[in-house]
Amino acid sequence: MAMKKRSVSIAGHRTSISLEQAFWDELHQFAREDNRSLASLVAQIDRERMGAAEPHNLSSALRVYILRRVKADATA
């Protein structure tokens, strides 16, 4: 699966994020479910990642967030 690079504004600055299309699709779906923008969701994940003792890069943090949310939805 090909990587898709997108630019998103986080805390007033633009950053490029590379993810596979399937991950972008899930992020867009979660943002719609939460009635918020994609940028808002990514910013939240970024803040949580930066609060970790050893923060991963943003693309990895997004993938882990998606995995956890998909698993939580599957068990609900």
N, C-alpha and C positions, 0 to 999 in steps of 0.2 A: 504494500500500500504506500502510495506516495505521500511525502510530507507536504503540508500546506503551511506557508508562512503568512501570518496576519499581524497587523499592527493594532495595538490596543493602548488606550490611555490609562495609566495608573498613576494616581496622585499627581496629576498634572503633567506627566511626561509620557511620550510615546515609547513603547517598547515592542520589539518584534518577537513573536512566539511561533515556534515550529512544532506542529502536531500533525498526526495523521488525520485525514478527513473524518474518520469515525469518531475521534475524540472531539473535534470541533462540533460535530452533529450533536453529541451528548451534551456538551457545554451549552449550546444554544437551547436545547430542550430543557435543561435544568433552569436556565435563566427564564424561559417562558413559564415554567411551572412555578417559579418563585416570584413571578411578576416583576422582574427587574431586568436591567440591561446586562448584556454579556460583560461589558467593561466593569460593571459593579460586582458581578460574581467573581471575575478574575482578580479584581482588587482585593476582595475579601480573602480569597485563597492566598494571594500574595502576602497580605498582612499576617495571616496565620502561619505561613511558611517562615516568615522573617522572625516570628516569635519562638521558633524551634531552637533547641540547643545547637544543632548542626543543620542549618537550612539547606535543602536541596535546591537545584535550579528550578526556575518557574515551570518549565515544561514538565519536569518530573513531578512537581507538586500538583500540577493540574491533572496528570494521569492518575496519580494516587487518589486525589479527591474523587475523580470519576469512578474509579474502581470501588472505593468505599461506598459511594452513594448508590451505585448499581447493586452492590451486594446488600446494602441495607434495604433497598426497595424490593429486592428478591425475597427477603426474609420477612417483610412486613405483611 
